[in-house]
Amino acid sequence: MKTAPAFKSGELVQRVNNPESVGIIREPRWDEQTENWNYLVQFGSQLLALPGGVLQGVQEIESPWSALA
């Protein structure tokens, strides 16, 4: 069953395991084989196709102290 994509074109995302790596969603793509969303994400000059599970919305940090929390 096809669900709505978690991220939309133009949305800022970061990698779950590397939050310093921030990119912009260029295109959500439905994968019929895995029945999951993949995303074309631009990180600087790189354009990568990544599964949604490795991405999260950008977590804005107000101060270094809140980053430790």
Backbone hydrogen bonds in HBPLUS format (Angstrom, degrees):
<---DONOR---> <-ACCEPTOR-->    atom                        ^
c    i                          cat <-CA-CA->   ^        H-A-AA   ^      H-
h    n   atom  resd res      DA  || num        DHA   H-A  angle D-A-AA Bond
n    s   type  num  typ     dist DA aas  dist angle  dist       angle   num
A0011-GLU N   A0008-LYS O   3.11 MM   3  5.67 159.6  2.16 139.5 140.5     1
A0010-GLY N   A0025-ILE O   2.73 MM  15  5.22 177.9  1.73 148.5 147.8     2
A0025-ILE N   A0011-GLU O   2.90 MM  14  5.41 166.4  1.92 154.5 158.1     3
A0013-VAL N   A0023-GLY O   2.90 MM  10  5.43 164.2  1.92 147.1 151.5     4
A0023-GLY N   A0013-VAL O   2.82 MM  10  5.43 162.7  1.85 151.6 157.6     5
A0014-GLN N   A0056-GLN O   2.84 MM  42  5.54 156.9  1.90 159.4 166.4     6
A0056-GLN N   A0014-GLN O   2.92 MM  42  5.54 145.2  2.04 157.6 167.9     7
A0015-ARG N   A0021-SER O   3.32 MM   6  6.06 146.2  2.44 152.0 161.3     8
A0018-ASN N   A0015-ARG O   3.25 MM   3  5.00 150.4  2.34  94.7 103.4     9
A0016-VAL N   A0054-VAL O   2.92 MM  38  5.44 162.8  1.95 132.3 136.6    10
A0021-SER N   A0018-ASN O   2.93 MM   3  5.71 164.4  1.95 127.9 132.8    11
A0024-ILE N   A0042-GLN O   3.05 MM  18  5.32 150.4  2.14 134.6 141.3    12
A0042-GLN N   A0024-ILE O   2.95 MM  18  5.32 167.3  1.96 149.0 149.6    13
A0026-ARG N   A0040-LEU O   2.71 MM  14  5.36 172.3  1.71 164.2 164.5    14
A0027-GLU N   A0040-LEU O   3.39 MM  13  5.12 152.8  2.47 131.1 133.3    15
A0040-LEU N   A0027-GLU O   2.84 MM  13  5.12 168.6  1.85 150.5 154.3    16
A0029-ARG N   A0038-ASN O   2.70 MM   9  5.15 165.1  1.73 162.7 159.0    17
A0038-ASN N   A0029-ARG O   2.78 MM   9  5.15 169.8  1.79 159.2 162.9    18
A0031-ASP N   A0036-ASN O   2.90 MM   5  5.51 166.0  1.92 161.1 165.8    19
A0035-GLU N   A0031-ASP O   2.74 MM   4  5.38 127.6  2.02 143.2 158.6    20
A0052-GLY N   A0037-TRP O   3.22 MM  15  5.95 154.8  2.28 158.3 150.8    21
A0039-TYR N   A0050-LEU O   2.74 MM  11  5.31 156.2  1.80 149.6 157.6    22
A0050-LEU N   A0039-TYR O   2.87 MM  11  5.31 161.6  1.90 148.1 151.5    23
A0041-VAL N   A0048-LEU O   2.74 MM   7  5.29 167.5  1.76 159.9 162.3    24
A0048-LEU N   A0041-VAL O   2.83 MM   7  5.29 165.7  1.85 156.9 155.1    25
A0043-PHE N   A0046-GLN O   2.78 MM   3  5.14 149.1  1.88 149.2 158.4    26
A0046-GLN N   A0043-PHE O   2.98 MM   3  5.14 158.3  2.03 133.6 130.1    27
A0054-VAL N   A0051-PRO O   3.26 MM   3  6.07 166.8  2.28 122.7 125.9    28
A0055-LEU N   A0052-GLY O   3.10 MM   3  5.37 165.5  2.12 115.1 118.6    29
A0066-SER N   A0063-SER O   3.12 MM   3  5.34 124.2  2.45 101.2 114.5    30
A0067-ALA N   A0063-SER O   3.24 MM   4  6.59 139.4  2.42 144.1 155.4    31
A0068-LEU N   A0065-TRP O   3.20 MM   3  5.30 133.2  2.43  96.0 107.7    32
A0069-ALA N   A0066-SER O   3.26 MM   3  5.08 134.4  2.48  90.5 102.5    33
